[in-house]
Amino acid sequence: MNTEQLKQLEKDLWSAADNLRANSDLKSTEYATPVLGLIFLKFADNNYARAEQAIYKEFTQLKGTRREKPIEDIAIEKCGFYLPPHARYDYLLNLPEQEDVAKKIKQAMQDIETYKPELDGVLPKDEYVPLTRTDKTLPAQLLKAFSDIPRDASGDILGKIYEYFLGNFALAEGQGGGQFFTPTSVVKLMVEIIEPYKGTVYDPACGSGGMFVQSQHFVEQHREELEALGEHHDENQLYVYGQEKTLDTVKLAKMNIAVNGLRGEIRQANSYAENPFDGFGKFDFVMANPPFNVDDVPVATVENDPRFNAYGIPRNKTKVKAADKGKETIPNANYLWINLFATSLKEKGRAALVMANSASDARHSEADIRQTLIENNLVYGMLTLPSNMFYTVTLPATLWFFDKDKQDDKILFIDARNIFTQIDRAHREFNDEQIQNIAVISKLHQGKRSAFVRLVDSYFAKGMALLLDNQQQVQPVSAQLLEVLDDEQGKLAVADLVEQWQGLDALKQSHQAYTQAVAGKLGKPGEVDCINEAQHKLRKTFDPFFESLHAGLKALDKIVRQHEKTKAEAAKAEGKRTTTDRETKKLKEALELLHKEVKAAESYYKHIHWLQERFPNAEYEDVSGLCKLATPDEVKEQDYSLNPGRYVGVVIEEDGKTEEEFLSDLVALVDELDELEKEASKTYSSLMFNAKKLLGEQ
């Protein structure tokens, strides 16, 4: 399942579930928990189905011997769950109409908890009855909606669907409902930079547990990369610790880590007042997106707690009056969280947290705390995020990174405000390549040059695979073009397109020669300069191919538009309707798809260009407008500000188009606007004619 198919599935599932909610009297708060419970059940069922054959095989082999085990014990060993027949998804989905489906779902959840004690009291059970208040069939309809998730969908795909629903419930609930949700792409970036390979991970504001799940995914991906390189890897797993003040969210987090096979503990606790894990100096990694700008934490709660006072307590700038002694509150709790992160780390621990931009330059007592953190060499890096990345925060936030095992006294500043993918009018995200491109800056700073050339190598491989797929579509599209464009100009344009794609064979050979030359060398630091040079040469061979390809596709677009215009004028002259004929419409769709897929393949080469242009020697260097490695003296000159914008500078990037390309695009847009205006005029005339006819004025 590719990204587009997954996104479409997510949208379809959300639309189906949300339409059911719209036809009931339920609020999103009532609806979210049972819906996510059913997604959890689908997770569990898929995991169980994958292990089912091995479970029954072992059960059959041991039956009647001295080592005989109950089937539930074998199931828990194999996949962490035992699902009795009446807790299977298909059983619930295919219940007769007269059955009480809400009651059956409750029973299934109870039985899952029986065999998975960590989930005792966690799964939604009584929440399914309220769904039947206005429509008794609603639970069955929800089961049917989620049955569209493919049975062979991997845990990763199901995880993305799960997170997609979390995000949509966050949007539906606004500020209050979104506090527990951090967009996946932001979490991925945090994980890629602090690299939690093994050990303990702590999140003092864990929400739904997304930080933990992404950490586990990182470990799995890292293991696969090392295996591909033939390198040794440690099999140790992560152990996660999370706390969250809201009970419903705690339950959600427990479901999330259980279904993703994570080991750990989630507890309900207020992080300001409670320390359930005795967390001072305990954890290898700390990650969180804590609530911003809280102003009602009593000073008395935190002033004697070493978790919060090791680097200073935030105080009001004016002295508290005698009458208010004992009632004083922290003016802004942002630096309480910053303190908590720093003090929760082990001797060589690393941390990443999301924080309001204002904290980077906060004054008075916060400035003193920040200076102390800097002078203690705890701050590894600061990264400014684009605006509109979060569902509940419109202004850009900043990622703070701590490292208690820094190898120098400098601070890495990254300004990522201009790196994003627009997902809808109001929201943005990082795509996977953007995450890798930003994270590799940190790796280069740490001297991990091999990571850079491996990343570029992966882009070459992915881009070539997509181009070869696209090449398969050229022949059928060319045949379609020749059927419709029977004039000489059209035939020449089609011949040019086919000839341009033939150039891919030479590029394929160049890529194969490069692959053979670097085989076995990508993980060797001593080979980086040679590999980097080879990558630069290889990338340059692709530039002319894409230039001619785009020129050819644009020429075809123009010919097809002219063909459509000619046919429309001929139809008009004969007094016929001037709609686009079926063949031309299909042809335009095929060309549009080809454009789209060529751009998808080319995007990998654009990422290579982006990386090579900024880091031509495959080693870290300051890049204006993007990154800066600041010395302690430079930070001191800026009054200990941690705002990346003060250090990296600004750069105005061009769109990369030549004057001819710009004018060509403008002509195409003018032609399209002209066609749309004509269509609008025809539609208006038709509507007016019909309206007057109905009114008897015609």
C-alpha positions as a printed Julia matrix, in Angstrom:
698×3 Matrix{Float64}:
   0.0     0.0     0.0
   1.6     3.28   -1.12
   1.29    6.64    0.65
  -1.54    7.89   -1.53
  -3.59    4.72   -1.06
  -3.0     4.9     2.7
  -4.1     8.55    2.86
  -7.23    7.71    0.87
  -8.0     4.79    3.22
  -7.54    7.05    6.25
  -9.89    9.65    4.78
 -12.5     7.03    3.86
 -12.41    5.48    7.33
 -12.64    8.87    9.05
 -15.49    9.96    6.76
 -17.43    6.76    7.48
 -16.92    7.03   11.25
 -17.58   10.77   11.41
 -20.76   10.47    9.34
 -22.06    7.98   11.89
 -21.24   10.43   14.68
 -22.97   13.25   12.77
 -26.16   11.17   12.69
 -26.1    10.56   16.43
 -26.35   12.81   19.48
 -22.78   12.03   20.58
 -20.01   14.53   21.19
 -16.5    13.79   19.95
 -15.44   13.19   23.55
 -18.02   10.39   23.85
 -17.22    9.02   20.44
 -13.42    9.04   20.41
 -12.75    6.37   23.02
 -15.02    3.6    21.63
 -13.85    4.31   18.07
 -10.19    4.1    19.04
 -11.04    0.95   21.01
 -12.28   -0.72   17.82
  -9.15    0.37   15.95
  -7.17   -1.19   18.8
  -9.19   -4.39   18.37
  -8.33   -4.41   14.66
  -4.64   -3.95   15.59
  -4.81   -6.88   17.99
  -6.7    -9.09   15.54
  -4.21   -8.45   12.72
  -1.26   -9.19   15.01
  -2.92  -12.36   16.24
  -3.78  -13.5    12.7
  -0.13  -13.21   11.66
   0.96  -15.43   14.57
  -2.03  -17.78   14.5
  -0.49  -20.51   12.38
   2.63  -20.68   14.58
   0.45  -20.7    17.73
  -1.65  -23.65   16.61
   1.38  -25.51   15.27
   3.13  -25.37   18.65
  -0.1   -26.13   20.53
  -0.66  -29.25   18.39
   2.95  -30.41   18.76
   2.9   -30.1    22.57
  -0.6   -31.48   23.1
  -0.54  -34.76   25.02
   3.13  -34.38   26.0
   4.63  -33.43   29.36
   5.31  -29.93   27.94
   1.67  -29.34   27.01
   0.6   -25.7    27.45
  -2.76  -23.93   27.29
  -3.2   -22.23   23.92
  -3.5   -18.81   25.59
   0.0   -19.16   27.11
   1.51  -19.99   23.71
  -0.35  -17.07   22.09
   0.98  -14.6    24.67
   4.52  -15.88   24.08
   4.17  -15.57   20.31
   2.41  -12.22   19.9
   1.62  -10.81   23.35
  -2.13  -11.51   23.07
  -4.63  -14.27   23.25
  -7.89  -13.61   21.44
 -10.61  -16.17   22.16
 -12.95  -16.84   19.22
 -15.66  -14.41   20.45
 -13.06  -11.59   20.67
 -12.03  -11.91   17.02
 -12.91   -9.0    14.76
 -14.67  -11.09   12.12
 -16.81  -12.8    14.76
 -18.08   -9.41   15.99
 -18.45   -8.1    12.45
 -20.63  -11.01   11.35
 -22.96  -11.16   14.35
 -26.67  -11.56   13.44
 -28.72   -8.35   13.43
 -30.72   -9.41   16.49
 -27.58   -9.7    18.64
 -26.65   -6.96   21.11
 -23.4    -5.92   19.43
 -22.45   -3.37   22.12
 -22.7    -6.12   24.75
 -20.61   -8.51   22.62
 -17.88   -5.89   22.12
 -17.81   -5.3    25.88
 -17.39   -9.03   26.49
 -14.56   -9.2    23.92
 -12.72   -6.31   25.6
 -13.13   -7.94   29.03
 -11.61  -11.19   27.74
  -8.64   -9.38   26.16
  -7.97   -7.75   29.54
  -8.2   -11.15   31.25
  -5.32  -12.48   29.17
  -3.41   -9.18   29.09
  -3.28   -7.97   32.72
  -1.43   -4.76   31.76
  -4.68   -3.63   30.13
  -6.9    -4.39   33.14
  -9.48   -1.6    33.37
  -8.06    0.17   30.33
 -10.06   -0.94   27.29
 -13.43    0.72   26.55
 -16.3    -1.54   27.53
 -19.33    0.33   28.89
 -18.69    3.12   26.36
 -20.37    1.12   23.56
 -23.86    1.2    25.06
 -24.21    5.02   24.76
 -23.53    4.62   21.02
 -26.93    2.92   20.74
 -28.9     5.8    22.29
 -30.32    7.01   19.0
 -29.31    4.15   16.7
 -28.92    0.58   17.94
 -27.0    -0.39   14.8
 -24.19    2.14   15.35
 -21.66   -0.3    16.92
 -22.2    -2.75   14.04
 -21.8     0.06   11.51
 -18.5     1.1    13.1
 -17.24   -2.48   12.99
 -18.1    -2.58    9.29
 -16.34    0.75    8.65
 -13.06   -0.49   10.1
 -13.31   -3.86    8.37
 -12.13   -2.04    5.22
  -8.61   -1.97    6.69
  -6.79   -4.71    4.73
  -6.32   -7.93    6.69
  -2.66   -8.05    5.68
  -2.03   -4.43    6.71
   1.16   -4.19    8.72
   1.34   -2.79   12.23
   2.95    0.32   10.76
  -0.05    1.01    8.5
  -2.47    0.4    11.34
  -0.37    2.67   13.53
  -0.67    5.46   10.99
  -4.43    5.01   10.82
  -4.56    5.1    14.61
  -2.54    8.33   14.69
  -4.66    9.82   11.89
  -7.78    9.3    13.99
  -6.07   10.77   17.05
  -5.23   13.84   15.0
  -8.77   14.23   13.7
 -10.25   13.88   17.17
  -7.76   16.53   18.29
  -9.05   18.82   15.53
 -12.66   18.07   16.43
 -12.07   18.93   20.08
  -9.99   22.07   19.5
  -7.58   23.32   22.16
  -8.68   21.01   24.97
  -8.92   17.84   22.93
  -5.66   18.38   21.08
  -3.36   18.81   24.04
  -2.46   15.13   24.08
  -1.59   14.88   20.38
   1.76   15.77   18.82
   1.87   15.43   15.01
   3.73   12.31   13.94
   6.24   14.13   11.73
   7.39   16.35   14.61
   7.86   13.31   16.88
   9.79   11.5    14.13
  12.18   14.43   13.82
  12.77   14.54   17.58
  13.47   10.79   17.6
  15.81   10.96   14.6
  17.94   13.6    16.33
  18.25   12.09   19.83
  18.44    8.52   18.45
  16.97    6.37   21.25
  18.54    3.03   20.29
  18.08    1.26   23.62
  17.45    1.96   27.3
  14.76    3.91   29.13
  12.53    6.58   27.59
  10.54    8.96   29.81
   7.69   11.23   28.79
   6.28   13.3    31.69
   3.36   14.49   29.53
   2.91   11.36   27.46
  -0.58   11.92   26.04
  -1.43    8.99   23.78
   2.13    7.59   23.87
   3.11    8.65   20.35
   6.66    9.49   21.43
   7.14    5.91   22.62
   5.73    4.33   19.46
   7.97    6.43   17.2
  10.98    5.55   19.37
  10.21    1.86   18.87
   9.85    2.38   15.11
  13.23    4.12   15.1
  14.86    1.15   16.84
  13.34   -1.27   14.29
  14.41    0.84   11.3
  17.9     1.28   12.71
  18.2    -2.49   13.16
  17.15   -3.07    9.54
  19.7    -0.51    8.3
  22.52   -2.16   10.25
  21.51   -5.63    9.03
  21.52   -4.36    5.43
  25.07   -3.08    5.99
  26.07   -6.35    7.67
  26.88   -4.54   10.92
  26.37   -5.78   14.49
  23.38   -4.47   16.44
  22.21   -4.78   20.01
  18.92   -6.62   20.49
  18.02   -4.75   23.69
  14.63   -3.08   23.6
  13.38    0.18   24.99
  11.53    0.39   28.29
   9.13    3.32   28.47
   7.86    5.38   31.39
   4.99    7.79   30.92
   2.75    9.91   33.07
  -0.34   11.87   32.19
  -2.86   13.67   34.37
  -6.02   12.7    32.43
  -7.29    9.15   33.04
  -8.89    8.7    29.6
  -5.62    9.67   27.93
  -3.69    7.3    30.2
  -5.92    4.47   28.98
  -5.3     5.51   25.38
  -1.53    5.46   25.94
  -1.7     2.01   27.54
  -3.62    0.67   24.53
  -1.12    2.27   22.17
   2.02    0.82   23.78
   0.41   -2.59   24.32
  -0.64   -3.03   20.72
   2.78   -1.89   19.48
   4.54   -4.46   21.63
   6.3    -1.95   23.89
   7.41   -2.74   27.42
   6.79   -0.08   30.03
   4.57    1.69   32.52
   2.04    4.49   32.11
   0.66    6.13   35.24
  -1.85    8.82   36.0
   0.04   11.66   37.69
   0.4    15.44   37.79
   4.05   15.99   36.87
   4.37   19.18   38.94
   3.33   17.55   42.18
   3.95   13.81   41.68
   7.08   11.83   40.91
   5.8     8.26   40.46
   9.03    6.86   38.97
  11.47    8.63   41.31
  12.82   10.14   38.11
  15.7    12.4    39.15
  18.73   11.39   37.02
  17.09    8.08   36.04
  16.44    8.01   32.28
  18.5     7.53   29.12
  16.09    9.6    27.03
  13.39   12.13   27.82
  10.84   13.34   25.27
   7.64   15.35   25.56
   5.35   18.02   24.2
   4.3    19.6    27.53
   1.5    22.17   27.89
   2.76   25.68   27.1
   2.59   28.79   29.29
   0.83   27.31   32.35
   0.64   30.04   35.04
  -1.11   28.5    38.05
   1.53   26.15   39.53
   2.06   27.0    43.23
   5.68   27.87   44.07
   5.34   25.8    47.26
   4.7    22.67   45.15
   7.99   22.84   43.28
  10.51   25.04   45.13
  11.92   22.21   47.28
  11.8    19.57   44.55
  15.26   18.94   43.01
  13.6    18.07   39.7
  12.6    21.73   39.35
  15.08   23.77   41.38
  18.46   22.41   40.21
  18.9    25.25   37.7
  16.63   27.84   39.32
  12.92   28.38   39.89
  10.96   30.79   37.62
   9.84   33.76   39.78
   7.76   36.89   39.35
   9.93   39.92   38.62
   8.31   41.87   41.48
   8.75   40.78   45.07
   5.75   39.02   46.56
   3.87   40.92   49.26
   3.91   39.59   52.81
   0.15   39.02   52.72
   0.57   36.76   49.66
   3.3    34.56   51.14
   2.45   30.93   50.54
   0.06   31.83   47.69
   2.71   32.69   45.1
   2.46   30.9    41.76
   5.02   30.33   39.03
   4.57   33.12   36.43
   5.12   30.66   33.57
   5.74   26.92   33.91
   7.72   26.54   30.67
  11.01   26.57   32.55
   9.69   24.07   35.07
   9.37   21.61   32.2
  12.8    22.58   30.87
  14.23   21.94   34.36
  12.42   18.6    34.58
  13.93   17.42   31.31
  17.45   18.38   32.3
  17.25   16.78   35.76
  15.6    13.53   34.61
  18.57   12.51   32.46
  21.24    9.99   33.35
  24.91   10.97   33.11
  24.98   10.45   29.31
  21.28   11.01   28.66
  19.65   12.93   25.8
  16.37   14.81   25.65
  14.02   16.49   23.16
  11.07   18.67   24.03
   8.61   20.91   22.26
   8.43   24.41   23.71
   6.77   27.73   22.92
   8.99   30.03   20.86
   8.83   32.69   23.56
  10.86   30.51   25.96
  13.95   30.86   23.77
  14.2    34.58   24.61
  12.28   34.75   27.92
  13.7    37.36   30.3
  14.16   37.87   34.05
  14.36   34.64   36.11
  13.87   32.47   33.01
  16.91   34.13   31.41
  18.97   33.25   34.48
  17.9    29.6    34.27
  18.7    29.51   30.55
  22.17   30.97   31.17
  22.83   28.33   33.84
  21.79   25.52   31.48
  24.08   26.91   28.77
  27.02   27.37   31.13
  26.56   23.78   32.32
  26.84   22.73   28.65
  23.52   20.88   28.63
  21.97   22.44   25.52
  22.88   20.43   22.42
  20.68   22.2    19.88
  17.65   24.34   19.12
  15.33   23.96   16.12
  12.58   26.37   15.07
   9.57   24.62   13.53
   7.32   26.05   10.8
   4.02   27.56   11.88
   0.79   25.52   11.7
   2.46   22.19   12.47
   0.27   21.58   15.54
  -3.48   21.21   15.74
  -3.76   23.51   18.76
  -0.85   25.95   18.26
  -0.78   28.2    15.2
   2.48   30.01   15.96
   5.78   28.21   15.39
   7.19   26.24   18.27
  10.81   25.34   19.03
  12.42   21.98   19.69
  14.99   21.94   22.51
  17.65   19.22   22.61
  19.77   18.36   25.67
  22.81   16.09   25.75
  24.71   15.31   28.95
  27.49   13.72   26.91
  28.29   16.59   24.52
  31.64   16.35   22.76
  32.13   20.12   22.48
  30.8    23.32   24.06
  28.99   24.65   20.96
  25.22   24.78   20.34
  23.66   23.69   17.04
  20.96   26.07   15.79
  18.62   25.0    12.97
  15.91   27.18   11.42
  13.42   24.83    9.72
  10.63   27.38    9.25
  10.85   27.14    5.45
  10.94   23.35    5.29
   7.45   21.8     5.25
   4.77   20.09    3.21
   1.34   21.74    3.09
  -1.27   19.07    3.88
  -4.33   21.32    3.8
  -5.11   25.03    3.93
  -4.39   25.3     7.65
  -1.89   22.55    8.47
   1.64   21.53    7.56
   3.92   18.58    8.21
   7.4    17.28    7.4
   7.49   14.48    4.86
   9.89   11.6     5.52
  12.63   13.04    3.31
  12.44   16.45    4.98
  12.78   14.75    8.37
  15.88   12.89    7.19
  17.38   16.01    5.59
  17.06   18.01    8.81
  18.24   15.16   11.04
  21.35   14.56    8.93
  22.53   18.08    9.81
  22.85   16.91   13.42
  24.57   13.7    12.29
  27.11   15.7    10.27
  27.77   17.89   13.3
  28.56   14.7    15.23
  30.98   13.62   12.51
  28.71   10.87   11.13
  29.56   11.53    7.49
  28.67    7.98    6.46
  25.04    8.72    7.41
  25.02   11.56    4.86
  26.25    9.48    1.89
  23.95    6.6     2.89
  20.98    8.98    2.83
  21.93   10.31   -0.62
  22.42    6.73   -1.82
  18.91    5.8    -0.63
  17.44    8.74   -2.58
  19.18    7.57   -5.77
  17.77    4.06   -5.31
  14.21    5.24   -4.58
  14.23    7.76   -7.44
  15.49    5.2    -9.95
  12.87    2.64   -8.86
  10.09    5.18   -9.43
  11.48    6.26  -12.81
  11.59    2.66  -14.01
   7.95    2.24  -12.91
   7.03    5.43  -14.78
   8.79    4.21  -17.92
   6.35    1.29  -18.09
   3.48    3.77  -18.48
   5.04    5.71  -21.36
   4.07    3.15  -24.02
   0.33    3.02  -23.2
   0.16    6.81  -22.82
   1.95    7.22  -26.16
  -0.57    4.89  -27.81
  -3.42    6.96  -26.34
  -1.81   10.15  -27.61
  -1.45    8.8   -31.15
  -5.11    7.72  -31.18
  -6.24   11.26  -30.35
  -3.51   13.45  -31.89
  -3.56   12.42  -35.54
  -1.78   15.55  -36.87
   1.93   15.74  -37.67
   2.76   18.02  -34.75
   1.17   15.6   -32.31
   3.02   12.61  -33.75
   6.35   14.44  -33.51
   5.68   15.39  -29.88
   4.85   11.77  -29.01
   8.01   10.55  -30.76
  10.03   13.1   -28.76
   8.48   11.86  -25.5
   9.38    8.24  -26.28
  12.92    9.27  -27.25
  13.37   11.27  -24.03
  12.38    8.25  -21.93
  14.88    6.09  -23.8
  17.55    8.24  -22.14
  16.66    6.49  -18.89
  18.49    3.35  -20.04
  21.83    5.18  -19.97
  21.02    6.63  -16.54
  20.12    3.17  -15.29
  23.52    1.91  -16.4
  25.25    4.86  -14.69
  23.35    4.13  -11.48
  24.24    0.43  -11.65
  27.93    1.27  -12.2
  27.84    3.63   -9.2
  26.1     0.99   -7.04
  28.73   -1.6    -7.89
  31.54    0.88   -7.2
  30.29    1.74   -3.68
  29.08   -1.73   -2.69
  30.29   -2.51    0.83
  31.82    0.94    1.32
  28.84    3.04    2.51
  29.39    2.28    6.17
  33.14    2.93    6.08
  34.15    6.47    7.18
  37.39    6.34    5.16
  35.43    5.98    1.91
  33.14    8.98    2.35
  35.08   11.44    0.15
  35.22    9.03   -2.79
  31.53    8.1    -2.45
  30.52   11.76   -2.13
  32.43   12.62   -5.31
  30.78    9.74   -7.16
  27.35   10.88   -5.96
  27.91   14.43   -7.23
  28.88   13.1   -10.67
  25.89   10.75  -10.79
  23.41   13.45   -9.79
  24.65   15.77  -12.58
  23.88   13.11  -15.2
  20.19   13.22  -14.23
  19.7    16.99  -14.59
  19.49   17.11  -18.43
  17.12   14.13  -18.44
  14.56   15.86  -16.21
  14.92   19.18  -18.06
  14.14   17.61  -21.45
  11.4    15.44  -19.95
   9.57   18.42  -18.46
   9.96   20.38  -21.69
   8.51   17.46  -23.67
   5.57   16.99  -21.29
   4.8    20.72  -21.38
   4.86   20.68  -25.17
   2.41   17.76  -25.16
   0.18   19.57  -22.68
   0.05   22.54  -25.02
  -0.75   20.36  -28.04
  -3.54   18.56  -26.14
  -5.01   21.9   -25.02
  -4.9    23.17  -28.61
  -6.5    19.91  -29.8
  -9.28   20.32  -27.25
  -9.77   23.97  -28.22
  -9.97   23.11  -31.94
 -12.57   20.4   -31.31
 -14.6    22.76  -29.12
 -14.61   25.46  -31.8
 -15.63   22.92  -34.45
 -18.49   21.69  -32.24
 -19.6    25.25  -31.58
 -19.63   25.99  -35.3
 -21.94   22.98  -35.78
 -24.19   24.13  -32.93
 -23.24   21.2   -30.71
 -22.32   21.13  -27.01
 -18.66   21.95  -26.47
 -17.82   19.43  -23.76
 -14.52   17.57  -23.71
 -14.85   14.19  -25.49
 -14.14   11.0   -23.56
 -10.85   10.18  -25.35
  -9.41   13.64  -24.75
 -10.49   13.53  -21.11
  -8.82   10.14  -20.59
  -5.72   11.41  -22.34
  -5.53   14.49  -20.12
  -5.9    12.3   -17.02
  -3.13    9.97  -18.22
  -0.81   12.91  -18.92
  -1.6    14.45  -15.54
  -0.76   11.15  -13.83
   2.53   10.94  -15.74
   3.39   14.51  -14.7
   2.63   13.65  -11.1
   4.69   10.48  -11.05
   7.65   12.1   -12.8
   7.61   14.83  -10.14
   7.46   12.17   -7.4
  10.55   10.47   -8.82
  12.31   13.77   -9.43
  11.66   14.85   -5.83
  14.35   12.39   -4.66
  16.9    14.02   -6.95
  15.82   17.43   -5.7
  16.49   16.27   -2.15
  19.94   15.11   -3.27
  20.56   18.51   -4.84
  19.35   20.26   -1.67
  21.79   18.27    0.46
  24.76   18.48   -1.89
  24.33   22.21   -2.45
  24.41   22.92    1.3
  26.94   20.29    2.36
  29.07   19.73   -0.78
  31.86   17.95    1.08
  29.54   15.63    3.04
  30.6    17.33    6.25
  29.0    19.88    8.54
  29.29   23.57    7.71
  27.24   26.61    8.69
  24.59   27.39    6.06
  23.06   30.85    5.97
  19.34   30.71    6.75
  19.49   27.05    7.81
  22.05   26.14   10.47
  24.8    27.59   12.65
  27.14   26.01   15.19
  27.51   28.78   17.77
  30.37   29.12   20.25
  29.79   30.04   23.93
  31.1    33.54   23.19
  28.62   34.0    20.33
  25.77   32.87   22.58
  26.94   35.23   25.33
  26.98   38.11   22.82
  23.28   37.41   22.19
  22.5    37.64   25.93
  22.17   33.85   26.1
  19.24   33.83   23.68
  18.44   30.39   22.24
  16.43   31.7    19.3
  17.87   30.1    16.11
  16.86   33.12   14.04
  19.48   35.22   15.84
  22.27   32.94   14.7
  21.51   31.37   11.32
  20.6    34.56    9.43
  18.17   34.68    6.51
  18.39   33.77    2.86
  15.96   34.41    0.02
  15.77   31.3    -2.11
  14.83   31.48   -5.78
  12.33   29.06   -7.29
  15.02   27.71   -9.65
  13.09   28.57  -12.84
  14.66   30.22  -15.87
  12.91   33.19  -17.51
  11.75   30.93  -20.35
  10.29   28.39  -17.89
   8.51   31.14  -15.96
   7.0    32.6   -19.16
   6.0    29.13  -20.37
   4.23   28.41  -17.09
   2.54   31.81  -17.23
   1.28   31.15  -20.77
  -0.14   27.8   -19.62
  -1.91   29.45  -16.69
  -3.34   32.19  -18.94
  -4.65   29.54  -21.36
  -6.22   27.63  -18.47
  -7.78   30.81  -17.07
  -9.19   31.64  -20.51
 -10.79   28.2   -20.77
 -12.24   28.45  -17.27
 -13.68   31.89  -18.05
 -15.37   30.54  -21.18
 -16.8    27.58  -19.25
 -18.08   29.93  -16.52
 -19.72   32.15  -19.12
 -21.47   29.17  -20.74
 -22.64   27.88  -17.36
 -23.98   31.33  -16.45
 -25.86   31.65  -19.77
 -27.35   28.18  -19.38
 -28.49   28.88  -15.8
 -30.07   32.21  -16.77
 -31.83   30.65  -19.76
 -33.3    27.83  -17.65
 -34.28   30.19  -14.82
 -36.13   32.53  -17.22
 -37.8    29.54  -18.86
 -39.08   28.34  -15.48
 -40.35   31.84  -14.71
 -42.14   32.06  -18.07
 -39.97   34.91  -19.28
 -38.51   32.99  -22.2
